[in-house]
Amino acid sequence: MYNDRQVLAAIAVAIVATAAGAQTTHMVDVGPGIVFTSDELSIDVGDTVRWTWIDGFHNVESGVDSNHDGNFRSGDPTDVDGTTFEVTFDPAYLDAHPMPGDVYPYYCIVHVGFGMTGTVTVAVPVAGDGDDDGDVDLVDYQQFFTCVSGPGAPFDANGAATHDVSVGPGFSFSPAELGIEIGDTVHWTWIDGFHNVESGVDSDHDGNFRSGDPTDVDGTTYDVTFDQAFLDANPMPGNAYPYFCVIHVGFGMEGTITTQPNECAAFDLDGDGDVDLVDFGQFQAAFTGQ
């Protein structure tokens, strides 16, 4: 009896490696002035673009040269600061609103004549391109086989991990820059000093997480689990979550948590938690052999 790994190793072709990770929300400011920030934006399929009004009398309307193409529209122009509008460019949306090259131009109807325009380009993944180099080749093939788990066996054998971060000594988090997988937990422990853990940049709390008021009780702990529910509720560009100590941010006491999917999640094509022959069946047609 051959197991999945033996059968797959005997076959010389490979898969669709669409990055099946968390979707990202990309922030675009409407204003100040007559501009969109990040006016040329590239995103992945499934990502959301969120426009936020900073100042001025504007709207967001898809099309070119004030010719609305029907893809999306925020409504009539408004000058209410803090207004938001968002579009999720998932497969259903792309199918319903096809555009050449998956490029979606837009403008402010009031200020299009002053150049207040932007473009969202959706990068549709190449099926099987695990390393995002534009083709499905031997590199992807080799990566696929390292991820084979067999039917019913999770590809992430270690499951969710807990990552320890020290708060102190001194004015530092250790490690300050931490990359984790979706579903992992970050566990901060106070070593010394009067500190807290607060998400945001430059002492501006963004509401994602906060340990509470600063404390000098050594051994205090604080945990955040960066699972899909947390990412959906607290979207950040690039799934990067900056944080600081509100007392010592001016002394550089800052850190960043960056989340990414398990490298084998890209090969679980049927979404059942394992990488097996069923997934491999979807892999073959995409393999270029280069």
PyMOL commands that set and color helices and strands:
alter all, ss='L'
color gray80, all
select helices_A, chain A and resi 4-9+91-96+100-102+112-114+138-146+228-233+237-239+249-251+265-267+277-286
alter helices_A, ss='H'
color red, helices_A
select strands_A, chain A and resi 25-30+40-44+48-53+61-64+67-73+84-88+103-107+117-123+162-167+173-174+177-181+185-190+198-201+204-210+221-225+240-244+254-260
alter strands_A, ss='S'
color yellow, strands_A
deselect
rebuild
show_as cartoon
